[in-house]
Amino acid sequence: MDLLVIDYKIKTADAASVLVHLNKCKDNFMPALDKIVDIREYSKKIVENSITFEAWVNNNLAGLIAAYFNDKKNQSGFITNISIVNEYTGKGLALELLKNCIAYGKQKKFKEIHLEVFHENKHAIRLYQKNDFYQTAVKDDFVFMKKIL
């Protein structure tokens, strides 16, 4: 059995790597990512405007969290993307990336992190709850959650 070697990094992925990654993961989103955004433009926006928390396996982007830490006035961050390539799900990548994102927010003196998740994505909701995110609102098909840092 091969040992999975995961290299965790922050803000190293370029738009091309994010694009390839999101295209691999697009059907894991609810609804599918390409049904709600232009993935090419979204990839550029993520690289240009967010802090990316990355899990690399064999020089391939296997897991990604993209978060905006640009609301310095309110000291509030927002996670816009969490995605794991199918072959690496269930191996703890999302948990480790989330821990890295939370640690970054604390280090930068942010007070909270927000996110929204499709209400039927029970697996993701459980992950967030295990990491002390709590529901703040429900609107349409989305649950809004927050974690105090």
N, CA, C and O atoms as a GROMACS GRO file, in nm:
protein
  596
    1MET      N    1   0.084  -0.118   0.000
    1MET     CA    2   0.000   0.000   0.000
    1MET      C    3   0.089   0.124   0.000
    1MET      O    4   0.178   0.138   0.084
    2ASP      N    5   0.065   0.214  -0.094
    2ASP     CA    6   0.143   0.336  -0.104
    2ASP      C    7   0.098   0.436   0.002
    2ASP      O    8  -0.022   0.451   0.028
    3LEU      N    9   0.194   0.503   0.061
    3LEU     CA   10   0.166   0.607   0.157
    3LEU      C   11   0.134   0.735   0.081
    3LEU      O   12   0.211   0.776  -0.007
    4LEU      N   13   0.025   0.798   0.114
    4LEU     CA   14  -0.015   0.921   0.049
    4LEU      C   15   0.066   1.037   0.108
    4LEU      O   16   0.058   1.064   0.228
    5VAL      N   17   0.143   1.104   0.023
    5VAL     CA   18   0.222   1.218   0.067
    5VAL      C   19   0.149   1.344   0.024
    5VAL      O   20   0.131   1.370  -0.095
    6ILE      N   21   0.107   1.421   0.124
    6ILE     CA   22   0.031   1.543   0.099
    6ILE      C   23   0.117   1.661   0.141
    6ILE      O   24   0.169   1.665   0.253
    7ASP      N   25   0.130   1.757   0.052
    7ASP     CA   26   0.207   1.878   0.080
    7ASP      C   27   0.108   1.993   0.095
    7ASP      O   28   0.043   2.033  -0.001
    8TYR      N   29   0.097   2.046   0.217
    8TYR     CA   30   0.006   2.156   0.244
    8TYR      C   31   0.078   2.289   0.224
    8TYR      O   32   0.188   2.309   0.276
    9LYS      N   33   0.016   2.378   0.149
    9LYS     CA   34   0.076   2.507   0.118
    9LYS      C   35  -0.030   2.616   0.129
    9LYS      O   36  -0.150   2.590   0.132
   10ILE      N   37   0.018   2.740   0.134
   10ILE     CA   38  -0.071   2.856   0.136
   10ILE      C   39  -0.032   2.949   0.022
   10ILE      O   40   0.084   2.989   0.008
   11LYS      N   41  -0.131   2.983  -0.060
   11LYS     CA   42  -0.121   3.084  -0.165
   11LYS      C   43  -0.008   3.057  -0.265
   11LYS      O   44   0.070   3.147  -0.298
   12THR      N   45   0.001   2.934  -0.314
   12THR     CA   46   0.101   2.904  -0.417
   12THR      C   47   0.039   2.867  -0.551
   12THR      O   48   0.106   2.874  -0.654
   13ALA      N   49  -0.088   2.829  -0.552
   13ALA     CA   50  -0.153   2.782  -0.675
   13ALA      C   51  -0.173   2.898  -0.772
   13ALA      O   52  -0.208   3.009  -0.732
   14ASP      N   53  -0.151   2.870  -0.900
   14ASP     CA   54  -0.181   2.969  -1.003
   14ASP      C   55  -0.320   2.942  -1.060
   14ASP      O   56  -0.382   2.840  -1.028
   15ALA      N   57  -0.369   3.033  -1.143
   15ALA     CA   58  -0.505   3.021  -1.196
   15ALA      C   59  -0.523   2.893  -1.277
   15ALA      O   60  -0.630   2.833  -1.274
   16ALA      N   61  -0.420   2.851  -1.350
   16ALA     CA   62  -0.431   2.728  -1.430
   16ALA      C   63  -0.450   2.606  -1.340
   16ALA      O   64  -0.532   2.519  -1.370
   17SER      N   65  -0.375   2.598  -1.230
   17SER     CA   66  -0.389   2.485  -1.138
   17SER      C   67  -0.526   2.485  -1.071
   17SER      O   68  -0.587   2.379  -1.055
   18VAL      N   69  -0.574   2.603  -1.033
   18VAL     CA   70  -0.706   2.612  -0.970
   18VAL      C   71  -0.813   2.574  -1.071
   18VAL      O   72  -0.909   2.506  -1.036
   19LEU      N   73  -0.798   2.617  -1.196
   19LEU     CA   74  -0.895   2.582  -1.300
   19LEU      C   75  -0.903   2.431  -1.320
   19LEU      O   76  -1.012   2.374  -1.325
   20VAL      N   77  -0.788   2.366  -1.332
   20VAL     CA   78  -0.786   2.219  -1.348
   20VAL      C   79  -0.854   2.154  -1.228
   20VAL      O   80  -0.936   2.064  -1.243
   21HIS      N   81  -0.818   2.199  -1.109
   21HIS     CA   82  -0.875   2.143  -0.986
   21HIS      C   83  -1.027   2.159  -0.982
   21HIS      O   84  -1.100   2.062  -0.958
   22LEU      N   85  -1.075   2.281  -1.006
   22LEU     CA   86  -1.220   2.306  -0.998
   22LEU      C   87  -1.296   2.228  -1.106
   22LEU      O   88  -1.409   2.185  -1.082
   23ASN      N   89  -1.236   2.211  -1.222
   23ASN     CA   90  -1.302   2.130  -1.325
   23ASN      C   91  -1.313   1.984  -1.282
   23ASN      O   92  -1.411   1.917  -1.314
   24LYS      N   93  -1.212   1.934  -1.210
   24LYS     CA   94  -1.219   1.797  -1.158
   24LYS      C   95  -1.326   1.783  -1.051
   24LYS      O   96  -1.386   1.677  -1.035
   25CYS      N   97  -1.350   1.891  -0.977
   25CYS     CA   98  -1.441   1.888  -0.862
   25CYS      C   99  -1.580   1.943  -0.891
   25CYS      O  100  -1.667   1.936  -0.804
   26LYS      N  101  -1.604   1.996  -1.009
   26LYS     CA  102  -1.726   2.074  -1.034
   26LYS      C  103  -1.855   2.000  -1.003
   26LYS      O  104  -1.951   2.062  -0.958
   27ASP      N  105  -1.859   1.869  -1.024
   27ASP     CA  106  -1.981   1.794  -1.000
   27ASP      C  107  -2.001   1.759  -0.852
   27ASP      O  108  -2.106   1.707  -0.814
   28ASN      N  109  -1.901   1.788  -0.770
   28ASN     CA  110  -1.914   1.764  -0.625
   28ASN      C  111  -1.991   1.876  -0.556
   28ASN      O  112  -2.037   1.860  -0.443
   29PHE      N  113  -2.004   1.989  -0.624
   29PHE     CA  114  -2.077   2.103  -0.568
   29PHE      C  115  -2.226   2.081  -0.588
   29PHE      O  116  -2.270   2.012  -0.680
   30MET      N  117  -2.304   2.142  -0.500
   30MET     CA  118  -2.450   2.136  -0.508
   30MET      C  119  -2.503   2.278  -0.518
   30MET      O  120  -2.494   2.350  -0.418
   31PRO      N  121  -2.556   2.323  -0.629
   31PRO     CA  122  -2.556   2.260  -0.761
   31PRO      C  123  -2.415   2.258  -0.820
   31PRO      O  124  -2.324   2.320  -0.766
   32ALA      N  125  -2.398   2.186  -0.932
   32ALA     CA  126  -2.267   2.174  -0.996
   32ALA      C  127  -2.208   2.313  -1.019
   32ALA      O  128  -2.278   2.406  -1.060
   33LEU      N  129  -2.079   2.326  -0.993
   33LEU     CA  130  -2.012   2.456  -0.997
   33LEU      C  131  -2.027   2.526  -1.132
   33LEU      O  132  -2.047   2.647  -1.136
   34ASP      N  133  -2.017   2.452  -1.240
   34ASP     CA  134  -2.026   2.515  -1.372
   34ASP      C  135  -2.168   2.561  -1.406
   34ASP      O  136  -2.188   2.627  -1.508
   35LYS      N  137  -2.264   2.526  -1.322
   35LYS     CA  138  -2.402   2.573  -1.342
   35LYS      C  139  -2.425   2.709  -1.276
   35LYS      O  140  -2.522   2.777  -1.306
   36ILE      N  141  -2.333   2.747  -1.185
   36ILE     CA  142  -2.355   2.873  -1.112
   36ILE      C  143  -2.246   2.977  -1.135
   36ILE      O  144  -2.268   3.096  -1.110
   37VAL      N  145  -2.129   2.936  -1.184
   37VAL     CA  146  -2.021   3.032  -1.213
   37VAL      C  147  -1.948   2.991  -1.340
   37VAL      O  148  -1.954   2.876  -1.383
   38ASP      N  149  -1.879   3.087  -1.398
   38ASP     CA  150  -1.784   3.059  -1.506
   38ASP      C  151  -1.655   3.016  -1.435
   38ASP      O  152  -1.587   3.098  -1.372
   39ILE      N  153  -1.621   2.888  -1.445
   39ILE     CA  154  -1.510   2.833  -1.366
   39ILE      C  155  -1.378   2.902  -1.400
   39ILE      O  156  -1.297   2.923  -1.310
   40ARG      N  157  -1.356   2.937  -1.525
   40ARG     CA  158  -1.231   3.005  -1.563
   40ARG      C  159  -1.221   3.140  -1.490
   40ARG      O  160  -1.116   3.172  -1.434
   41GLU      N  161  -1.327   3.217  -1.492
   41GLU     CA  162  -1.327   3.348  -1.425
   41GLU      C  163  -1.318   3.332  -1.274
   41GLU      O  164  -1.248   3.408  -1.207
   42TYR      N  165  -1.389   3.234  -1.221
   42TYR     CA  166  -1.386   3.208  -1.077
   42TYR      C  167  -1.244   3.170  -1.032
   42TYR      O  168  -1.199   3.213  -0.926
   43SER      N  169  -1.175   3.091  -1.112
   43SER     CA  170  -1.037   3.052  -1.081
   43SER      C  171  -0.947   3.174  -1.073
   43SER      O  172  -0.866   3.187  -0.981
   44LYS      N  173  -0.962   3.264  -1.168
   44LYS     CA  174  -0.881   3.388  -1.167
   44LYS      C  175  -0.913   3.471  -1.043
   44LYS      O  176  -0.823   3.522  -0.976
   45LYS      N  177  -1.042   3.483  -1.013
   45LYS     CA  178  -1.084   3.563  -0.897
   45LYS      C  179  -1.026   3.504  -0.767
   45LYS      O  180  -0.979   3.578  -0.681
   46ILE      N  181  -1.031   3.373  -0.755
   46ILE     CA  182  -0.977   3.307  -0.636
   46ILE      C  183  -0.828   3.339  -0.621
   46ILE      O  184  -0.784   3.376  -0.512
   47VAL      N  185  -0.752   3.323  -0.728
   47VAL     CA  186  -0.608   3.345  -0.721
   47VAL      C  187  -0.575   3.492  -0.692
   47VAL      O  188  -0.483   3.521  -0.616
   48GLU      N  189  -0.649   3.582  -0.753
   48GLU     CA  190  -0.621   3.724  -0.738
   48GLU      C  191  -0.668   3.783  -0.605
   48GLU      O  192  -0.604   3.875  -0.553
   49ASN      N  193  -0.777   3.732  -0.549
   49ASN     CA  194  -0.839   3.800  -0.436
   49ASN      C  195  -0.847   3.722  -0.306
   49ASN      O  196  -0.880   3.779  -0.202
   50SER      N  197  -0.818   3.594  -0.308
   50SER     CA  198  -0.834   3.516  -0.186
   50SER      C  199  -0.700   3.461  -0.137
   50SER      O  200  -0.599   3.467  -0.207
   51ILE      N  201  -0.705   3.409  -0.017
   51ILE     CA  202  -0.594   3.330   0.037
   51ILE      C  203  -0.632   3.185   0.010
   51ILE      O  204  -0.740   3.141   0.049
   52THR      N  205  -0.544   3.112  -0.054
   52THR     CA  206  -0.574   2.972  -0.084
   52THR      C  207  -0.495   2.881   0.011
   52THR      O  208  -0.377   2.902   0.038
   53PHE      N  209  -0.566   2.782   0.060
   53PHE     CA  210  -0.508   2.679   0.145
   53PHE      C  211  -0.515   2.552   0.061
   53PHE      O  212  -0.623   2.508   0.022
   54GLU      N  213  -0.398   2.495   0.034
   54GLU     CA  214  -0.387   2.394  -0.071
   54GLU      C  215  -0.330   2.263  -0.018
   54GLU      O  216  -0.243   2.261   0.070
   55ALA      N  217  -0.380   2.154  -0.074
   55ALA     CA  218  -0.324   2.021  -0.050
   55ALA      C  219  -0.277   1.969  -0.185
   55ALA      O  220  -0.357   1.952  -0.277
   56TRP      N  221  -0.149   1.943  -0.196
   56TRP     CA  222  -0.088   1.896  -0.321
   56TRP      C  223  -0.046   1.751  -0.306
   56TRP      O  224   0.013   1.713  -0.205
   57VAL      N  225  -0.078   1.670  -0.407
   57VAL     CA  226  -0.033   1.531  -0.413
   57VAL      C  227   0.032   1.512  -0.550
   57VAL      O  228  -0.033   1.530  -0.653
   58ASN      N  229   0.158   1.474  -0.550
   58ASN     CA  230   0.233   1.456  -0.677
   58ASN      C  231   0.220   1.577  -0.769
   58ASN      O  232   0.194   1.562  -0.888
   59ASN      N  233   0.239   1.695  -0.713
   59ASN     CA  234   0.232   1.822  -0.788
   59ASN      C  235   0.096   1.850  -0.850
   59ASN      O  236   0.085   1.931  -0.942
   60ASN      N  237  -0.008   1.784  -0.801
   60ASN     CA  238  -0.145   1.810  -0.845
   60ASN      C  239  -0.224   1.865  -0.727
   60ASN      O  240  -0.213   1.816  -0.615
   61LEU      N  241  -0.304   1.967  -0.755
   61LEU     CA  242  -0.386   2.028  -0.651
   61LEU      C  243  -0.502   1.934  -0.619
   61LEU      O  244  -0.596   1.921  -0.697
   62ALA      N  245  -0.493   1.869  -0.504
   62ALA     CA  246  -0.592   1.769  -0.464
   62ALA      C  247  -0.703   1.828  -0.378
   62ALA      O  248  -0.816   1.780  -0.380
   63GLY      N  249  -0.670   1.933  -0.303
   63GLY     CA  250  -0.767   1.997  -0.215
   63GLY      C  251  -0.744   2.146  -0.208
   63GLY      O  252  -0.631   2.193  -0.218
   64LEU      N  253  -0.853   2.220  -0.191
   64LEU     CA  254  -0.842   2.366  -0.193
   64LEU      C  255  -0.948   2.429  -0.104
   64LEU      O  256  -1.066   2.392  -0.110
   65ILE      N  257  -0.906   2.524  -0.023
   65ILE     CA  258  -0.997   2.617   0.041
   65ILE      C  259  -0.953   2.755  -0.005
   65ILE      O  260  -0.835   2.789  -0.001
   66ALA      N  261  -1.050   2.833  -0.050
   66ALA     CA  262  -1.024   2.973  -0.084
   66ALA      C  263  -1.105   3.059   0.010
   66ALA      O  264  -1.226   3.041   0.023
   67ALA      N  265  -1.038   3.153   0.076
   67ALA     CA  266  -1.106   3.238   0.174
   67ALA      C  267  -1.063   3.383   0.154
   67ALA      O  268  -0.948   3.413   0.124
   68TYR      N  269  -1.160   3.470   0.173
   68TYR     CA  270  -1.133   3.612   0.167
   68TYR      C  271  -1.110   3.664   0.308
   68TYR      O  272  -1.196   3.652   0.395
   69PHE      N  273  -0.994   3.719   0.329
   69PHE     CA  274  -0.962   3.784   0.456
   69PHE      C  275  -0.935   3.931   0.426
   69PHE      O  276  -0.827   3.984   0.453
   70ASN      N  277  -1.036   3.996   0.368
   70ASN     CA  278  -1.018   4.135   0.327
   70ASN      C  279  -1.111   4.233   0.398
   70ASN      O  280  -1.107   4.353   0.370
   71ASP      N  281  -1.194   4.184   0.489
   71ASP     CA  282  -1.281   4.272   0.567
   71ASP      C  283  -1.212   4.303   0.699
   71ASP      O  284  -1.248   4.252   0.805
   72LYS      N  285  -1.110   4.388   0.688
   72LYS     CA  286  -1.030   4.419   0.806
   72LYS      C  287  -1.106   4.504   0.906
   72LYS      O  288  -1.080   4.498   1.026
   73LYS      N  289  -1.201   4.584   0.859
   73LYS     CA  290  -1.280   4.669   0.948
   73LYS      C  291  -1.358   4.584   1.048
   73LYS      O  292  -1.357   4.610   1.168
   74ASN      N  293  -1.426   4.481   0.997
   74ASN     CA  294  -1.506   4.393   1.082
   74ASN      C  295  -1.428   4.271   1.130
   74ASN      O  296  -1.479   4.191   1.209
   75GLN      N  297  -1.305   4.256   1.082
   75GLN     CA  298  -1.220   4.142   1.114
   75GLN      C  299  -1.294   4.010   1.089
   75GLN      O  300  -1.297   3.920   1.172
   76SER      N  301  -1.355   4.004   0.969
   76SER     CA  302  -1.438   3.891   0.931
   76SER      C  303  -1.388   3.829   0.801
   76SER      O  304  -1.368   3.899   0.702
   77GLY      N  305  -1.367   3.698   0.803
   77GLY     CA  306  -1.326   3.626   0.683
   77GLY      C  307  -1.445   3.552   0.623
   77GLY      O  308  -1.547   3.531   0.689
   78PHE      N  309  -1.431   3.513   0.497
   78PHE     CA  310  -1.538   3.440   0.429
   78PHE      C  311  -1.476   3.330   0.343
   78PHE      O  312  -1.393   3.357   0.257
   79ILE      N  313  -1.518   3.206   0.367
   79ILE     CA  314  -1.473   3.093   0.286
   79ILE      C  315  -1.564   3.083   0.165
   79ILE      O  316  -1.684   3.063   0.178
   80THR      N  317  -1.506   3.098   0.047
   80THR     CA  318  -1.582   3.093  -0.077
   80THR      C  319  -1.579   2.956  -0.143
   80THR      O  320  -1.666   2.925  -0.224
   81ASN      N  321  -1.480   2.875  -0.110
   81ASN     CA  322  -1.466   2.746  -0.176
   81ASN      C  323  -1.396   2.645  -0.085
   81ASN      O  324  -1.295   2.675  -0.022
   82ILE      N  325  -1.453   2.526  -0.082
   82ILE     CA  326  -1.385   2.409  -0.026
   82ILE      C  327  -1.409   2.297  -0.125
   82ILE      O  328  -1.523   2.260  -0.154
   83SER      N  329  -1.300   2.242  -0.178
   83SER     CA  330  -1.315   2.135  -0.278
   83SER      C  331  -1.201   2.035  -0.267
   83SER      O  332  -1.085   2.071  -0.247
   84ILE      N  333  -1.237   1.908  -0.282
   84ILE     CA  334  -1.142   1.798  -0.276
   84ILE      C  335  -1.167   1.710  -0.398
   84ILE      O  336  -1.281   1.674  -0.427
   85VAL      N  337  -1.061   1.675  -0.471
   85VAL     CA  338  -1.072   1.584  -0.584
   85VAL      C  339  -1.122   1.449  -0.531
   85VAL      O  340  -1.077   1.402  -0.427
   86ASN      N  341  -1.214   1.387  -0.604
   86ASN     CA  342  -1.281   1.265  -0.557
   86ASN      C  343  -1.188   1.158  -0.501
   86ASN      O  344  -1.217   1.100  -0.397
   87GLU      N  345  -1.078   1.131  -0.569
   87GLU     CA  346  -0.992   1.020  -0.524
   87GLU      C  347  -0.925   1.047  -0.389
   87GLU      O  348  -0.867   0.957  -0.329
   88TYR      N  349  -0.933   1.172  -0.341
   88TYR     CA  350  -0.872   1.206  -0.212
   88TYR      C  351  -0.973   1.237  -0.103
   88TYR      O  352  -0.935   1.277   0.007
   89THR      N  353  -1.102   1.221  -0.132
   89THR     CA  354  -1.201   1.244  -0.028
   89THR      C  355  -1.189   1.136   0.080
   89THR      O  356  -1.148   1.023   0.053
   90GLY      N  357  -1.225   1.173   0.200
   90GLY     CA  358  -1.221   1.077   0.311
   90GLY      C  359  -1.082   1.053   0.366
   90GLY      O  360  -1.064   0.962   0.447
   91LYS      N  361  -0.984   1.132   0.326
   91LYS     CA  362  -0.847   1.114   0.373
   91LYS      C  363  -0.801   1.227   0.465
   91LYS      O  364  -0.683   1.237   0.498
   92GLY      N  365  -0.896   1.312   0.507
   92GLY     CA  366  -0.865   1.416   0.603
   92GLY      C  367  -0.815   1.547   0.544
   92GLY      O  368  -0.778   1.638   0.618
   93LEU      N  369  -0.814   1.560   0.412
   93LEU     CA  370  -0.765   1.683   0.350
   93LEU      C  371  -0.851   1.803   0.386
   93LEU      O  372  -0.798   1.908   0.423
   94ALA      N  373  -0.982   1.790   0.376
   94ALA     CA  374  -1.071   1.902   0.406
   94ALA      C  375  -1.054   1.949   0.550
   94ALA      O  376  -1.050   2.069   0.577
   95LEU      N  377  -1.043   1.855   0.641
   95LEU     CA  378  -1.024   1.890   0.782
   95LEU      C  379  -0.893   1.965   0.802
   95LEU      O  380  -0.891   2.068   0.869
   96GLU      N  381  -0.785   1.916   0.746
   96GLU     CA  382  -0.656   1.980   0.762
   96GLU      C  383  -0.654   2.119   0.698
   96GLU      O  384  -0.599   2.213   0.755
   97LEU      N  385  -0.713   2.131   0.579
   97LEU     CA  386  -0.719   2.261   0.513
   97LEU      C  387  -0.803   2.359   0.595
   97LEU      O  388  -0.767   2.477   0.607
   98LEU      N  389  -0.913   2.311   0.650
   98LEU     CA  390  -0.998   2.398   0.733
   98LEU      C  391  -0.922   2.444   0.857
   98LEU      O  392  -0.932   2.560   0.896
   99LYS      N  393  -0.848   2.354   0.920
   99LYS     CA  394  -0.766   2.391   1.036
   99LYS      C  395  -0.663   2.497   0.998
   99LYS      O  396  -0.639   2.591   1.074
  100ASN      N  397  -0.602   2.482   0.881
  100ASN     CA  398  -0.503   2.579   0.834
  100ASN      C  399  -0.567   2.716   0.810
  100ASN      O  400  -0.508   2.820   0.842
  101CYS      N  401  -0.686   2.716   0.754
  101CYS     CA  402  -0.759   2.840   0.728
  101CYS      C  403  -0.796   2.909   0.859
  101CYS      O  404  -0.780   3.031   0.872
  102ILE      N  405  -0.845   2.834   0.954
  102ILE     CA  406  -0.882   2.889   1.085
  102ILE      C  407  -0.758   2.946   1.155
  102ILE      O  408  -0.763   3.054   1.212
  103ALA      N  409  -0.647   2.872   1.151
  103ALA     CA  410  -0.523   2.919   1.214
  103ALA      C  411  -0.476   3.049   1.150
  103ALA      O  412  -0.429   3.139   1.219
  104TYR      N  413  -0.487   3.058   1.019
  104TYR     CA  414  -0.449   3.180   0.948
  104TYR      C  415  -0.534   3.298   0.995
  104TYR      O  416  -0.481   3.405   1.025
  105GLY      N  417  -0.664   3.278   1.003
  105GLY     CA  418  -0.753   3.384   1.048
  105GLY      C  419  -0.717   3.431   1.189
  105GLY      O  420  -0.716   3.551   1.216
  106LYS      N  421  -0.689   3.338   1.277
  106LYS     CA  422  -0.650   3.373   1.414
  106LYS      C  423  -0.518   3.450   1.414
  106LYS      O  424  -0.504   3.551   1.484
  107GLN      N  425  -0.422   3.402   1.336
  107GLN     CA  426  -0.290   3.467   1.329
  107GLN      C  427  -0.302   3.611   1.280
  107GLN      O  428  -0.228   3.699   1.325
  108LYS      N  429  -0.395   3.635   1.188
  108LYS     CA  430  -0.415   3.769   1.132
  108LYS      C  431  -0.511   3.853   1.215
  108LYS      O  432  -0.549   3.963   1.176
  109LYS      N  433  -0.550   3.799   1.332
  109LYS     CA  434  -0.635   3.871   1.429
  109LYS      C  435  -0.778   3.893   1.381
  109LYS      O  436  -0.842   3.991   1.420
  110PHE      N  437  -0.828   3.803   1.297
  110PHE     CA  438  -0.968   3.810   1.258
  110PHE      C  439  -1.053   3.754   1.370
  110PHE      O  440  -1.008   3.668   1.446
  111LYS      N  441  -1.177   3.803   1.381
  111LYS     CA  442  -1.266   3.762   1.489
  111LYS      C  443  -1.358   3.647   1.451
  111LYS      O  444  -1.405   3.573   1.537
  112GLU      N  445  -1.383   3.632   1.320
  112GLU     CA  446  -1.480   3.530   1.277
  112GLU      C  447  -1.456   3.492   1.131
  112GLU      O  448  -1.391   3.564   1.055
  113ILE      N  449  -1.511   3.377   1.096
  113ILE     CA  450  -1.510   3.329   0.957
  113ILE      C  451  -1.653   3.286   0.924
  113ILE      O  452  -1.718   3.217   1.003
  114HIS      N  453  -1.701   3.326   0.808
  114HIS     CA  454  -1.834   3.291   0.759
  114HIS      C  455  -1.822   3.199   0.638
  114HIS      O  456  -1.718   3.194   0.572
  115LEU      N  457  -1.929   3.128   0.611
  115LEU     CA  458  -1.940   3.049   0.488
  115LEU      C  459  -2.087   3.023   0.462
  115LEU      O  460  -2.172   3.043   0.548
  116GLU      N  461  -2.115   2.977   0.341
  116GLU     CA  462  -2.250   2.930   0.310
  116GLU      C  463  -2.236   2.796   0.241
  116GLU      O  464  -2.140   2.769   0.169
  117VAL      N  465  -2.337   2.711   0.264
  117VAL     CA  466  -2.333   2.575   0.214
  117VAL      C  467  -2.474   2.535   0.172
  117VAL      O  468  -2.572   2.574   0.235
  118PHE      N  469  -2.482   2.456   0.065
  118PHE     CA  470  -2.610   2.406   0.018
  118PHE      C  471  -2.673   2.321   0.128
  118PHE      O  472  -2.605   2.237   0.186
  119HIS      N  473  -2.799   2.342   0.156
  119HIS     CA  474  -2.865   2.278   0.272
  119HIS      C  475  -2.865   2.126   0.267
  119HIS      O  476  -2.876   2.062   0.371
  120GLU      N  477  -2.854   2.066   0.149
  120GLU     CA  478  -2.852   1.920   0.139
  120GLU      C  479  -2.712   1.861   0.150
  120GLU      O  480  -2.696   1.739   0.148
  121ASN      N  481  -2.610   1.945   0.161
  121ASN     CA  482  -2.473   1.896   0.171
  121ASN      C  483  -2.442   1.864   0.318
  121ASN      O  484  -2.366   1.934   0.385
  122LYS      N  485  -2.502   1.756   0.364
  122LYS     CA  486  -2.494   1.717   0.506
  122LYS      C  487  -2.352   1.684   0.550
  122LYS      O  488  -2.313   1.713   0.663
  123HIS      N  489  -2.275   1.624   0.460
  123HIS     CA  490  -2.136   1.588   0.493
  123HIS      C  491  -2.056   1.714   0.525
  123HIS      O  492  -1.983   1.718   0.624
  124ALA      N  493  -2.068   1.817   0.440
  124ALA     CA  494  -1.996   1.943   0.463
  124ALA      C  495  -2.046   2.011   0.590
  124ALA      O  496  -1.966   2.062   0.669
  125ILE      N  497  -2.176   2.013   0.610
  125ILE     CA  498  -2.232   2.077   0.729
  125ILE      C  499  -2.177   2.011   0.856
  125ILE      O  500  -2.143   2.080   0.952
  126ARG      N  501  -2.168   1.878   0.856
  126ARG     CA  502  -2.111   1.807   0.972
  126ARG      C  503  -1.965   1.847   0.996
  126ARG      O  504  -1.923   1.867   1.110
  127LEU      N  505  -1.888   1.858   0.887
  127LEU     CA  506  -1.747   1.899   0.899
  127LEU      C  507  -1.739   2.036   0.965
  127LEU      O  508  -1.658   2.057   1.056
  128TYR      N  509  -1.820   2.129   0.919
  128TYR     CA  510  -1.817   2.264   0.974
  128TYR      C  511  -1.861   2.264   1.121
  128TYR      O  512  -1.800   2.330   1.204
  129GLN      N  513  -1.966   2.189   1.152
  129GLN     CA  514  -2.013   2.184   1.291
  129GLN      C  515  -1.907   2.125   1.383
  129GLN      O  516  -1.889   2.172   1.496
  130LYS      N  517  -1.836   2.022   1.337
  130LYS     CA  518  -1.729   1.962   1.418
  130LYS      C  519  -1.617   2.061   1.445
  130LYS      O  520  -1.539   2.045   1.539
  131ASN      N  521  -1.609   2.165   1.362
  131ASN     CA  522  -1.506   2.267   1.378
  131ASN      C  523  -1.564   2.397   1.432
  131ASN      O  524  -1.510   2.506   1.410
  132ASP      N  525  -1.676   2.384   1.504
  132ASP     CA  526  -1.739   2.493   1.580
  132ASP      C  527  -1.800   2.604   1.494
  132ASP      O  528  -1.814   2.717   1.540
  133PHE      N  529  -1.835   2.572   1.371
  133PHE     CA  530  -1.918   2.664   1.294
  133PHE      C  531  -2.062   2.639   1.337
  133PHE      O  532  -2.100   2.525   1.364
  134TYR      N  533  -2.141   2.744   1.342
  134TYR     CA  534  -2.281   2.728   1.377
  134TYR      C  535  -2.367   2.804   1.277
  134TYR      O  536  -2.323   2.901   1.215
  135GLN      N  537  -2.488   2.758   1.264
  135GLN     CA  538  -2.582   2.816   1.168
  135GLN      C  539  -2.627   2.954   1.214
  135GLN      O  540  -2.663   2.973   1.331
  136THR      N  541  -2.624   3.050   1.121
  136THR     CA  542  -2.671   3.185   1.154
  136THR      C  543  -2.797   3.221   1.077
  136THR      O  544  -2.873   3.308   1.119
  137ALA      N  545  -2.820   3.154   0.963
  137ALA     CA  546  -2.938   3.185   0.882
  137ALA      C  547  -2.956   3.077   0.777
  137ALA      O  548  -2.864   3.000   0.747
  138VAL      N  549  -3.076   3.073   0.722
  138VAL     CA  550  -3.107   2.988   0.607
  138VAL      C  551  -3.178   3.078   0.507
  138VAL      O  552  -3.273   3.148   0.542
  139LYS      N  553  -3.131   3.077   0.384
  139LYS     CA  554  -3.194   3.157   0.280
  139LYS      C  555  -3.197   3.075   0.153
  139LYS      O  556  -3.095   3.024   0.107
  140ASP      N  557  -3.317   3.062   0.097
  140ASP     CA  558  -3.337   2.978  -0.020
  140ASP      C  559  -3.283   2.839   0.010
  140ASP      O  560  -3.329   2.775   0.104
  141ASP      N  561  -3.186   2.791  -0.067
  141ASP     CA  562  -3.134   2.656  -0.046
  141ASP      C  563  -3.001   2.654   0.029
  141ASP      O  564  -2.932   2.552   0.031
  142PHE      N  565  -2.966   2.765   0.092
  142PHE     CA  566  -2.834   2.774   0.154
  142PHE      C  567  -2.842   2.798   0.305
  142PHE      O  568  -2.927   2.872   0.355
  143VAL      N  569  -2.749   2.733   0.375
  143VAL     CA  570  -2.731   2.751   0.518
  143VAL      C  571  -2.609   2.842   0.536
  143VAL      O  572  -2.503   2.816   0.478
  144PHE      N  573  -2.624   2.946   0.614
  144PHE     CA  574  -2.516   3.038   0.643
  144PHE      C  575  -2.460   3.000   0.779
  144PHE      O  576  -2.534   2.978   0.875
  145MET      N  577  -2.327   2.991   0.787
  145MET     CA  578  -2.262   2.947   0.910
  145MET      C  579  -2.149   3.043   0.946
  145MET      O  580  -2.097   3.116   0.863
  146LYS      N  581  -2.113   3.039   1.074
  146LYS     CA  582  -2.009   3.128   1.125
  146LYS      C  583  -1.931   3.057   1.234
  146LYS      O  584  -1.985   2.973   1.307
  147LYS      N  585  -1.803   3.092   1.244
  147LYS     CA  586  -1.717   3.044   1.352
  147LYS      C  587  -1.652   3.166   1.416
  147LYS      O  588  -1.596   3.251   1.346
  148ILE      N  589  -1.660   3.173   1.547
  148ILE     CA  590  -1.590   3.277   1.622
  148ILE      C  591  -1.447   3.229   1.645
  148ILE      O  592  -1.424   3.117   1.691
  149LEU      N  593  -1.352   3.314   1.613
  149LEU     CA  594  -1.210   3.276   1.629
  149LEU      C  595  -1.157   3.318   1.766
  149LEU      O  596  -1.041   3.294   1.797
   0.00000   0.00000   0.00000
